[in-house]
Every structure is written in C-alpha cells, then in structure tokens.
Amino acid sequence: YIALWRTLLGMDLKDTVSVSAPPGELLPYLLTDARVVGTTGREDGLWLRIVDVAIVLEARTYAADISVVLDVSGERFALEVDDGRARCAPTESEPDAWLDLSVLGSLYLGAYRASAFAAANRLRCNDSRVIAELDAAFASDVPAQLGFGF
C-alpha cells in the first residue's frame, strides 16, 4: 500500500493526484507535510437505513464485549455482546445511550466512532465510559466501502 502511494506520488510529470478515500485514510499520515493534502469534496457513497434494529445488531460481529441499553429514535434495545456475538431485544429498561437511526447506521458500518457523534451531540450518554465501550464494540478493521456508485 505504501509502495503504491510512493510510486503514484513520485511521478514527476504529475502535479496533482486525485483520489476518493474512505474516512481514516492512511495517506495524510504517510506524508512529511500533511498540509499539502487538500479535501476538495465529500460525498456519500453508502447509506444504511436499519429497519429491524434487533435483527440487524445481532447479524454483525463486534470487536469488544458490551452490555448496554440503547434508545434508538425512541425505541429501547438491550444489546449484549459476548465474545463478538450479540443478543439484542426490545426492553423497557432505562437507556444508557440515546441516538437516532442514522447514527446507528454509521456505527454499524464501522467507519465512524461513537465518540465523534457524542462530541457532535448526536449520541448522548450519562456515562462517558459507555461512549468508549461503544467505540470499542463497533470498531472494525475493515471499514465498509462502496466500490461503485449507484
């Protein structure tokens, strides 16, 4: 990966290299001067609209264990993750975190962190440890990407 970037950026007949990159792209960190990289645009390539929260949350694997009650757009779900596998069911228990479906969709795909949504006040918790636990649980080594537009 690094060798590919060195080759692309080392071509002396090319003044500009344009690339579509996912969140967290490594390229700016490879440069000795990250200020030479500019973002000229941003567009959404992949959206997820979760219809059945419990089924969807049970369908993926998780990077860390967590036991949390989520209030997702007014509906409460108890999420229990043990050894990467989840059990999720509606509940009447008090929530540990409040978020809407769009935030849950972004977390589910693994490219965005709960702490970023909390900083933007789009995910609320009474205990900051819950945010760290959500960051760890929803983390993904391979962020979701859409290789083509539709």
N, C-alpha and C positions, 0 to 999 in steps of 0.2 A: 504494500500500500504506500509506504513512504517512498520507495524507489519509483513508483509510478508518478507520484507528485513531483519528485525531484526531476524526473525526465520532462514532464509537462511544463514545469515552471522554469526549466533550464534551457528551453528552446529560445535561442537568441533572436529569431526572426518573428517572435510573437510578443506583442506589447501587452495584450490582455488575455486572460484565461477566464472564461465564464463557466460556472458550474451550479447545478441545482444540488443542494446538500440538505441532509436531514438535520434536525436540532442536535446540538452537541458534536458537530463535525470536528474532526481532529485537525484539519488543515491550519486554522489560525495558530494552533499551538506548535506547529512544525516550523513556523516562520520566525526568523530572528527579529523581525519587526512586524508584529500583528496589525499595526496601524495601516499597512499597505493593502489590507483586505477590506473591501467595502461591500456592504449589502445594498444591492440596487433594487431589490424587490422581494416580496414574500407572498406566497400563495399557498392555499390549502390543496393538498393532493388527496387526502384520505380523511373522511369523516366517519364517525361511528355513532349511530343512534340506537342505544340499548332499549329494547322493548321489554324483555323479561329479565330484570336485574338479577334475581336469584340464580336463574339458569346460566346466565352469561358469566357471573362471577365464579360459579362452580366449574365452568368449562376451561378456564386457563390455569396455568401453574403459577406459583408465586415464589419469589426469591427469599422470603423470610416468613416466619410464623407471625400471626397476628390474631387477636380476638378483639373485635370492635363492632359497635352498632353504628351504622351509617343512616343518616336521614338524607335520602336521595329525592329531591324535589317533593318533600312532604311525606314520603313513604319510608318506613324504617325497616332495616335489614340487619340481622345479626350475621356477621361474617367471621367464621372461624377457619383459620388456615393452620394446618399441622403438616409438617414435612412437605410443604409445597402444594398440597391439595386442599381445596376449600370445601366447606359446607356453608351454605347461605340459605336463610329462611326469613320470611317476614316476622316481625316482632313488635311488641308494644313497649319494650324496654326504652329507657332514656338513651338518646343518641350520644355518641362520643364525638361525632363529626357531622357537619351539615354541608352538603354540596348539591349541585344540580346535575342533571343527566349529561350535559356537555362536558363538565369537569370529569365525571366518572368515565366517560368515553375516552377522554385524553389519557387519564391514568391507566385505564385498561390496556391501551395500546403500548404503554411502557416508554413512550418518548418524553413524557413530561413528568415533573415531580410535584407531589402534593405540596411541598414547601413553597414552590413558586406560586401555586394557586392560593395558598394561605397568605402569602405576602401581598397578593392582589385582592385579598378579602373575598375570594370566590370559593374558598373552603374554610370553614370555621370550626375550631375546636376549643374546648375549655382547658385542655391539657396539651402543651407543646410536644410531649412525648408521643402522642397519637400521630402527630404530623410526621415525626421521624420514623415511626413504625410503618405508616402508610408509604413513605418514601422507600423504605427497605423492602416492603412486601411487593409493591407494584413495579419495582425496578426490573429492567430487562437488559440482558447483554446484547440482544438484537432488537433494536427499536423497529417498530412497524414502519414500513416504507411502501409506497405505491410506485412501482417502476414505470407506470404509464398513466396518462390522463384519460378520463372518460367523461 
